[in-house]
Amino acid sequence: MLSDIEMRFEQVMKGAAMDLATFYRDAREHAPIFWSDAFSGWVVSRYSDTKRVLFDEEAFGPLTIGAGSSIIHGRSILQMEGDEHRRKGAILAKTLRNTRLLETHQRDFTRTLSAQLFAAFPNSGDFDLKEGFTTKLPLGVTSWVMDIAEAPNFRSNYDAIVAGGASNLRGDASVQARAQQARTELFSFITPLIEYRRENPGDDLLSTLCTAEFEGDTLSDDEIRSFCSFLLAAGVETTDRSLSSLMKHLIIHPHIWHRLKQDRSMVLPAIVESLRWAPPVHAVSRGARIDTEIAGQLVRKGERIVTMMASGNRDPEVFENPDEFIVDRFKDTASKEFSSKATILSFGYGLHLCTGSLLAKMEMVEGLEVLLDNVEEFEFSRGVPDDVGYVLRSPAHLMVNMKLSKAKPELKSE
C-alpha cells in the first residue's frame, strides 16, 4: 500500500497545480528517502542528501544513454563524467563563462534585444509576458550565441525539442517522435556549418565547439551536434522558466517590484532568491554506482535516485525561514550563487554545475533592468496563473496589463 508521501509524489510527477512547499516539508520531516513506483526509484528531499547525490561521483553517476534527455539529444555533457566531463566542460566554458564576451557584445546584444521585445508589447490590452518576453529573450540570445538563429523552422523545432525532453514526463511516443524529427532537422542545418566554422571561426559558441581544445581534447561532429541540441533546450527553457517565475512573484507583490525600481543593487539578490524559491528545475535523476546508504536506507547498485533540489532549497537546516521570499536574503552573496561555491541547488552541484549559469544570470539581469526602466507596474489580467510541470516547473503563461513609467519607444522596422 502506498504511503501518503508516495501518493502525493505521484500527483507531483503529473505536474499538478498543488502546494509543493507543504509536500516538500512533509517529505523532509517524515520520509527523507522513499521508493516511488511512478519513478521506479528512490526519491530524496533533504539538502544534505541531495547535495551528496549530486557531488559524490564514486557512489552516484548520470543515467545511461537511452534514458532522460539523451533520448532526444544523444550523448551530451550530462552523460559525461570524470576527466572527460572536465575537459569537454572546459571547452564549453570558453564561451559560456567567458567574462570578456559576457560583459561586452553578449551583454550589448541582450540589452538591445530586451529593448526590442519591450517595444513590441501592445500599446493597450492584455498580452502574454511569457511568450512576448521571458521565452523570446533567452531563445534569441541563445540562438545568437550559437549562430543557429537562421535554421529553418527554428522556433517550431525548438518547441518540439523542449516538449520531447524533460517535460515529457509520461513518455508520450508521439511527442518524442516529433522531438526527434525536429532534432534531425536541426542537425541537418548544423552539420555543414561545422566544417565551415572549423575553417572560419567567430566568437559564437558553435565556432568554439568546432575549434577549441583543452588538454589535447576536442569535440567530434556527433558531440557538437548533441551539445547544440542539449544547450538549445537547456539554455533557453531554464532561463525562460526562471524569469517567468520571478515575474509572477513580482507581479503578485508589487511592493517588491517598486523596491527594485528604486534600488537596482537588489536586482541580482532578488533573482537569486527567486531561483531558490521557485527553481526552473525541481528534480534531477542519478543512478547508484555502488551499494550505499542514504538517510539510513540501503540503495542498491543500479537503482535510480531522483533528487528534489527544490525541496533542498527550502530545507530549514540551511535556509532560515525557507518558505518566505526574502528579497535581500542574498544581498551580500548573490554573485557567489552562480559559481561552484553556490549554496542554492538550482544550478546543480559539483561536477555537473550548470556551465551556462553566468549567461543565464546576465540575461535575467539585463531583461529585468529593461522592464524596470520602462514599466511602472504589471497586473494579471486573467487571474494568477498556476505553476505547471514538475521536473521543469513554472507558470504556463503570464497574461498581464501594464502601466508604463514613460512613453514606449516605437518599434523600428528593419
Phi, psi and omega per residue, in radians:
M1 nan 2.325 -3.111
L2 -1.239 2.447 3.042
S3 -1.301 2.918 3.099
D4 -1.020 -0.744 -3.136
I5 -1.097 -0.764 3.137
E6 -1.098 -0.750 3.141
M7 -1.128 -0.707 3.124
R8 -1.189 -0.604 3.117
F9 -1.147 -0.609 3.079
E10 -1.056 -0.680 3.072
Q11 -1.183 -0.672 3.090
V12 -1.042 -0.791 -3.111
M13 -1.083 -0.447 3.119
K14 -1.389 -0.054 3.123
G15 1.331 0.415 -3.092
A16 -1.147 2.628 3.026
A17 -1.335 1.880 -3.068
M18 -2.689 2.965 -3.110
D19 -1.406 1.619 -3.108
L20 -1.277 -0.511 -3.121
A21 -1.038 -0.754 3.126
T22 -1.183 -0.734 3.107
F23 -1.054 -0.804 -3.134
Y24 -1.073 -0.755 -3.141
R25 -1.086 -0.773 3.137
D26 -1.133 -0.669 3.128
A27 -1.143 -0.791 3.137
R28 -1.065 -0.700 -3.041
E29 -1.412 -0.609 -2.975
H30 -2.018 -0.383 -3.124
A31 -2.619 1.203 -3.076
P32 -1.059 -0.396 2.940
I33 -2.450 2.323 3.122
F34 -2.576 2.729 3.119
W35 -1.516 2.402 3.103
S36 -2.094 2.061 3.036
D37 -1.162 -0.583 -3.135
A38 -1.108 -0.618 3.135
F39 -1.655 -0.336 -3.036
S40 1.051 0.805 3.131
G41 -3.035 -3.070 3.138
W42 -1.528 2.654 3.127
V43 -2.204 2.218 3.127
V44 -2.050 2.578 -2.982
S45 -2.236 -0.366 -3.089
R46 -1.434 2.635 -3.111
Y47 -0.995 -0.859 -3.056
S48 -1.100 -0.709 -3.141
D49 -1.239 -0.718 3.102
T50 -1.066 -0.796 3.138
K51 -1.067 -0.702 3.140
R52 -1.147 -0.783 -3.132
V53 -1.083 -0.636 3.137
L54 -1.307 -0.496 -2.972
F55 -1.763 -0.574 -3.005
D56 -1.413 1.642 -3.077
E57 -1.254 -0.422 3.133
E58 -1.250 -0.617 -3.075
A59 -1.650 -0.460 -3.014
F60 -2.382 2.541 3.127
G61 -2.538 3.080 -3.139
P62 -1.197 2.773 3.046
L63 -1.166 2.731 -3.063
T64 -1.253 2.845 3.046
I65 -1.037 2.431 -3.085
G66 1.755 -0.058 3.083
A67 -2.126 2.672 3.072
G68 1.067 -2.506 -3.037
S69 -1.184 -0.303 -3.114
S70 -1.137 -0.368 3.089
I71 -1.045 -0.631 -3.125
I72 -1.603 -0.856 -2.943
H73 -1.595 -0.303 -2.993
G74 1.460 -2.802 -3.068
R75 -1.431 1.818 -3.123
S76 -1.906 -2.970 -3.122
I77 -1.052 -0.452 -3.132
L78 -1.120 -0.552 -3.083
Q79 -1.594 -0.004 -3.117
M80 -1.638 2.679 -3.070
E81 -2.449 2.948 2.977
G82 0.958 -2.421 -3.095
D83 -1.109 -0.617 3.132
E84 -1.088 -0.795 3.128
H85 -1.112 -0.710 -3.138
R86 -1.091 -0.766 -3.104
R87 -1.232 -0.822 -3.109
K88 -1.222 -0.614 3.078
G89 -1.111 -0.617 3.111
A90 -1.136 -0.584 3.088
I91 -1.139 -0.796 3.088
L92 -1.054 -0.707 -3.063
A93 -1.136 -0.381 -3.130
K94 -1.068 -0.432 3.036
T95 -1.878 -0.807 -2.988
L96 -1.320 -0.372 3.102
R97 -2.145 0.449 3.124
N98 -1.500 1.848 -3.053
T99 -1.131 -0.527 3.105
R100 -1.093 -0.813 3.127
L101 -1.204 -0.732 -3.112
L102 -1.082 -0.664 -3.020
E103 -1.606 -0.018 3.136
T104 -2.058 -1.843 -2.967
H105 -1.293 -0.402 3.034
Q106 -1.166 -0.749 3.095
R107 -1.159 -0.740 3.141
D108 -1.083 -0.750 3.129
F109 -1.104 -0.759 -3.122
T110 -1.103 -0.743 3.127
R111 -1.118 -0.762 -3.139
T112 -1.134 -0.781 3.128
L113 -1.100 -0.712 3.112
S114 -1.027 -0.760 3.127
A115 -1.143 -0.664 3.116
Q116 -1.159 -0.719 3.122
L117 -1.139 -0.704 3.091
F118 -1.104 -0.745 -3.130
A119 -1.092 -0.425 -3.138
A120 -1.470 -0.103 3.089
F121 -1.067 2.531 3.120
P122 -1.127 2.606 -3.124
N123 -1.309 -0.357 3.115
S124 -2.636 2.800 3.141
G125 1.455 2.975 -3.116
D126 -1.518 2.878 -3.139
F127 -2.746 2.889 -3.109
D128 -1.619 1.835 3.139
L129 -1.131 -0.499 3.112
K130 -1.151 -0.939 -3.130
E131 -1.151 -0.710 -3.043
G132 -1.401 -0.274 -3.067
F133 -2.458 -1.039 -2.977
T134 -1.201 -0.434 3.039
T135 -1.516 -0.838 -3.043
K136 -1.165 -0.509 -3.126
L137 -1.156 -1.033 3.135
P138 -1.153 -0.518 3.099
L139 -1.137 -0.758 3.122
G140 -1.164 -0.759 -3.129
V141 -1.158 -0.832 -3.077
T142 -1.135 -0.753 3.132
S143 -1.150 -0.574 3.082
W144 -1.239 -0.784 3.112
V145 -1.048 -0.638 -3.109
M146 -1.538 -0.180 -3.133
D147 1.087 0.756 3.127
I148 -2.240 0.267 -3.074
A149 -1.110 -0.420 -3.091
E150 -1.546 0.092 3.126
A151 -1.066 2.410 3.115
P152 -1.025 2.464 3.110
N153 0.948 0.653 -2.988
F154 -1.036 -0.868 -3.060
R155 -1.169 -0.780 -3.126
S156 -1.157 -0.624 3.101
N157 -1.232 -0.647 3.042
Y158 -1.042 -0.840 -3.138
D159 -1.006 -0.722 -3.112
A160 -1.202 -0.725 3.138
I161 -1.106 -0.742 3.124
V162 -1.129 -0.787 -3.109
A163 -1.092 -0.545 -3.086
G164 -1.548 -0.072 -3.114
G165 -1.581 -2.237 -3.071
A166 -1.110 -0.389 3.135
S167 -1.256 -0.339 -3.084
N168 -1.499 1.148 -3.040
L169 -1.067 -0.590 -3.076
R170 -1.524 0.000 3.096
G171 1.140 0.646 3.140
D172 -1.014 2.082 -3.037
A173 -1.137 -0.654 -3.125
S174 -1.203 -0.674 3.086
V175 -1.133 -0.736 3.125
Q176 -1.123 -0.716 -3.140
A177 -1.127 -0.726 3.108
R178 -1.127 -0.663 3.108
A179 -1.120 -0.731 3.132
Q180 -1.166 -0.624 3.060
Q181 -1.124 -0.762 3.121
A182 -1.107 -0.707 3.087
R183 -1.065 -0.742 3.122
T184 -1.062 -0.734 3.106
E185 -1.122 -0.715 3.105
L186 -1.121 -0.759 -3.139
F187 -1.084 -0.622 -3.131
S188 -1.160 -0.468 3.056
F189 -1.391 -0.686 -3.059
I190 -1.274 -0.647 -2.996
T191 -0.953 -0.906 3.115
P192 -1.176 -0.446 3.108
L193 -1.190 -0.515 -3.105
I194 -1.042 -0.877 -3.141
E195 -1.097 -0.707 -3.134
Y196 -1.122 -0.771 -3.105
R197 -1.255 -0.428 3.038
R198 -1.121 -0.586 -3.113
E199 -1.637 -0.436 -3.074
N200 -2.323 1.188 -3.061
P201 -1.288 2.646 3.033
G202 -2.191 -2.729 3.107
D203 -1.608 0.066 -3.095
D204 -1.369 2.847 -3.098
L205 -1.131 -0.676 -3.139
L206 -1.050 -0.714 3.093
S207 -1.073 -0.719 3.107
T208 -1.082 -0.791 3.138
L209 -1.080 -0.579 -3.081
C210 -1.404 -0.474 -2.956
T211 -2.087 -0.425 -3.006
A212 -1.321 2.692 2.998
E213 -2.448 2.778 3.119
F214 -2.500 2.095 -3.096
E215 0.920 0.688 3.092
G216 1.442 -0.046 -3.105
D217 -1.659 2.422 3.071
T218 -2.254 3.083 3.124
L219 -1.797 2.416 3.041
S220 -1.347 2.929 3.102
D221 -1.052 -0.725 3.126
D222 -1.080 -0.717 3.126
E223 -1.150 -0.685 3.127
I224 -1.077 -0.794 3.133
R225 -1.096 -0.788 3.140
S226 -1.128 -0.729 3.125
F227 -1.081 -0.737 -3.126
C228 -1.102 -0.776 3.126
S229 -1.080 -0.827 -3.124
F230 -1.143 -0.794 -3.086
L231 -1.177 -0.568 3.087
L232 -1.087 -0.844 -3.126
A233 -1.204 -0.895 -3.058
A234 -1.188 -0.709 -3.063
G235 -1.238 -0.525 -3.120
V236 -1.553 -0.917 -2.977
E237 -1.131 -0.686 -3.118
T238 -1.184 -0.695 3.108
T239 -1.194 -0.715 3.073
D240 -0.982 -0.870 -3.105
R241 -1.176 -0.652 3.113
S242 -1.092 -0.818 -3.087
L243 -1.225 -0.659 3.135
S244 -1.203 -0.647 3.086
S245 -1.160 -0.703 3.089
L246 -1.081 -0.829 -3.116
M247 -1.111 -0.658 3.084
K248 -1.007 -0.803 -3.104
H249 -1.171 -0.697 -3.131
L250 -1.187 -0.555 3.106
I251 -1.282 -0.678 3.087
I252 -1.145 -0.582 -3.068
H253 -2.098 1.353 -3.057
P254 -1.075 -0.387 3.117
H255 -1.123 -0.545 3.081
I256 -1.249 -0.710 3.076
W257 -0.976 -0.817 -3.119
H258 -1.205 -0.553 3.067
R259 -1.118 -0.724 3.129
L260 -1.193 -0.609 3.081
K261 -1.075 -0.652 -3.088
Q262 -1.464 -0.513 -3.072
D263 -2.325 1.614 -3.062
R264 -1.227 -0.237 3.078
S265 -1.160 -0.261 -3.129
M266 -1.623 -0.017 -3.111
V267 -1.092 -0.906 -3.105
L268 -1.153 -0.773 3.053
P269 -1.005 -0.645 3.116
A270 -1.157 -0.675 3.097
I271 -1.100 -0.780 -3.138
V272 -1.120 -0.750 3.126
E273 -1.100 -0.659 3.084
S274 -1.147 -0.662 3.089
L275 -1.118 -0.610 3.065
R276 -1.262 -0.813 -3.031
W277 -1.193 -0.760 -3.082
A278 -2.450 1.252 -3.087
P279 -1.150 2.648 3.136
P280 -1.202 -0.573 3.131
V281 -1.935 2.019 -3.091
H282 -1.527 -0.409 -3.060
A283 -2.736 2.617 3.011
V284 -2.318 2.734 -3.077
S285 -1.901 2.500 3.076
R286 -2.360 3.014 3.089
G287 -2.221 2.533 3.133
A288 -1.368 2.229 3.107
R289 -1.466 -0.495 -3.068
I290 -2.432 2.901 2.945
D291 -1.157 2.274 -3.103
T292 -2.658 3.060 3.094
E293 -2.071 2.475 2.996
I294 -2.274 2.122 3.137
A295 0.887 0.685 3.094
G296 1.441 -0.023 -3.125
Q297 -1.754 2.267 3.067
L298 -1.230 2.207 3.069
V299 -2.026 2.127 -3.064
R300 -1.429 2.629 3.046
K301 -0.935 2.296 3.122
G302 1.638 -0.237 3.130
E303 -1.343 2.638 -3.105
R304 -1.549 2.594 3.082
I305 -2.335 2.286 2.986
V306 -1.849 2.223 3.126
T307 -1.742 2.068 3.134
M308 -1.483 1.484 -3.088
M309 -1.073 -0.610 3.127
A310 -1.116 -0.554 3.056
S311 -1.237 -0.747 3.087
G312 -1.022 -0.602 3.119
N313 -1.182 -0.211 3.122
R314 -2.044 0.388 -3.132
D315 -1.388 2.086 -3.116
P316 -1.163 -0.236 3.056
E317 -1.190 -0.329 -3.090
V318 -2.052 -0.698 -3.043
F319 -2.063 2.130 3.117
E320 -1.197 2.412 -3.110
N321 0.802 1.047 -2.946
P322 -1.173 -0.389 -3.122
D323 -1.567 0.083 3.053
E324 -1.752 2.437 3.023
F325 -1.504 1.856 -3.094
I326 -1.925 1.846 -2.933
V327 -1.097 -0.525 -3.120
D328 -1.808 0.340 -3.141
R329 -0.972 -0.677 -3.058
F330 -1.942 0.498 -3.031
K331 -1.074 -0.470 -3.120
D332 -1.820 -0.082 -3.026
T333 -2.334 0.229 -2.988
A334 -1.028 -0.778 -3.092
S335 -1.105 -0.578 -3.139
K336 -1.078 -0.474 -3.053
E337 -1.271 -0.058 3.066
F338 -1.891 0.374 -3.104
S339 -2.281 -3.115 3.119
S340 -1.182 -0.179 3.123
K341 -1.664 0.229 -3.080
A342 -1.080 2.560 3.005
T343 -1.587 -0.774 3.129
I344 -1.188 2.688 -3.087
L345 -1.755 0.149 -2.979
S346 -1.161 -0.437 3.091
F347 -1.820 0.350 -3.072
G348 1.444 -2.865 -3.118
Y349 -2.799 2.638 3.054
G350 1.247 -2.408 -3.043
L351 -1.004 -0.662 -3.042
H352 -1.743 0.531 2.977
L353 -1.035 2.367 -3.053
C354 -1.017 2.078 -3.138
T355 -1.152 -0.516 -3.073
G356 -1.585 0.258 -3.062
S357 -1.104 -0.611 3.136
L358 -1.213 -0.636 3.073
L359 -1.149 -0.752 3.100
A360 -1.059 -0.756 3.106
K361 -1.005 -0.847 -3.118
M362 -1.092 -0.760 3.137
E363 -1.064 -0.791 -3.106
M364 -1.171 -0.721 3.129
V365 -1.117 -0.886 -3.080
E366 -1.147 -0.724 3.122
G367 -1.106 -0.797 -3.132
L368 -1.140 -0.668 3.125
E369 -1.046 -0.725 3.133
V370 -1.115 -0.749 3.108
L371 -1.141 -0.720 3.120
L372 -1.131 -0.592 3.118
D373 -1.129 -0.555 -2.904
N374 -2.006 -0.388 -3.020
V375 -1.936 2.166 3.093
E376 -1.264 -0.719 -3.101
E377 -2.915 2.499 2.948
F378 -1.833 2.693 2.932
E379 -2.504 2.556 3.127
F380 -1.233 2.343 -3.102
S381 -1.663 -0.321 -3.083
R382 -2.306 0.581 -3.136
G383 1.525 2.828 -3.140
V384 -1.248 2.160 -3.103
P385 -1.278 2.546 3.042
D386 -1.307 2.658 2.930
D387 -1.425 2.411 -3.115
V388 -2.286 2.795 -3.096
G389 1.570 2.984 3.036
Y390 -2.275 -1.236 3.135
V391 -0.872 -0.800 2.976
L392 -2.005 2.145 -3.001
R393 -2.418 2.370 3.117
S394 -3.074 3.055 3.058
P395 -1.101 2.480 3.108
A396 -1.278 -0.449 3.129
H397 -2.742 2.939 3.059
L398 -2.409 1.334 -3.139
M399 -1.366 2.046 -2.992
V400 -2.396 2.793 2.785
N401 -1.908 2.737 3.127
M402 -2.368 2.617 3.030
K403 -1.980 2.139 -3.033
L404 -1.423 2.613 3.023
S405 -1.421 -0.498 -3.136
K406 -2.693 2.967 -3.105
A407 -1.040 2.379 -3.126
K408 -1.367 2.312 3.117
P409 -1.167 2.618 3.102
E410 -1.282 2.496 3.103
L411 -1.347 2.107 -3.121
K412 -1.389 2.334 3.074
S413 -1.418 2.627 -3.131
E414 -1.262 nan nan
